Amino acid sequence: MSFLKEEWKKILLFIAVFVIVYFLPVGNLRFNNALINSISMLNNYFREHFLLGLFPAMFIAGAITVFLKSSEVIKYMGDKSNKIIAYCFASVSGFLLSVCSCTVMPLFAGIYRMGAGLGPAVTFLFAAPAINLVAITMTTSVLGIKMGLARTLTAVLFSFLAGIIMAFLFRKEEVKRIQNIAAACESGSAAKPAYVNGMFFMSMIALLVFLNWHHKNFLIVTVGIIAAATLVFVLLKYFKKDDYSVWMVSTFEYIKRQMPLLAIGILASGFLLGFEGKDGLIPSSWISSAVGGNGLLANFISSFLGSFMYFCTLIEVPIVQGFMNNGMGQGPALALLLSGPALSLPNMLLIRSVMGTKKTAAYVSIVIILASVTGYVFGNYF
């Protein structure tokens, strides 16, 4: 019976795919443009963000899993850690890491799976793409000091609130999860002394920041060179052949698990919502007309759509500027700046693979609600 059931599933899947492909409106200009946008978006992400952003982040995540002790992660970011230190560290990290909502995912997955509390991990997940220093600077210069200051203050507050609310909602599940991680056997053979791990991880994070820093000056280049030299020194002096093997296996697991979801999400986002000012299946004029004024509904729509759109790092600023030139209100603009960089359809798929459906739905809902309310208050009272 189970065999027949599985065969029927395959048959029904084949029929569904056949019907969808058969009725595709190939030749329709909007459909064709949406299809081109989805492929262009995937091509742009792989060219501009994979090699310098996501790929190094995958290596860091793989290294976290192999070389960082769960006991250390639990000590500083776990359920019984100092909450002020844990949340502040997670939030401040956003000012240093100039990464998008997808590039931050391997780093989030690494610390979460190694025992970080849900609250600090979620704070880091929101903060890293939402409040990096370069994005805040660009927002201020393009959209004005009021918008730049509002984005900075509310994003920092959001990162704390999102983490605290998530930790409260899932407090019982999280205690069990961290207890299970703490009780699990660790691969002590791969663990490194604290000072070695310190040099190793700091040099890799510094390199990630350097590679993704858009305006490189003498100081930034110097930091990049020092980080690269430190990383080479640590690898040659303290790492053995087996260390490289387990590190590569761990990194490949992240790539294998996350890349298909990422590609599907990017293709869907580009197809539905467009890319670099070009319409997807949903016309941008519909979006502009829906987010005019500063009403609560306009802010919700802006926050909701922003959470599904994919923004390359810093791209959200000119996109918001374009929407504002077409009638978007100040409140919905801020709502989009808060929800857009922190969430995206590809990002949601990756979060679900790490935290599960229930926690992902809660996190997305929290971000959308907070962004909507903040945009409404800002647009009407400031």
Disulfide bonds with the S-S distance in Angstrom:
none
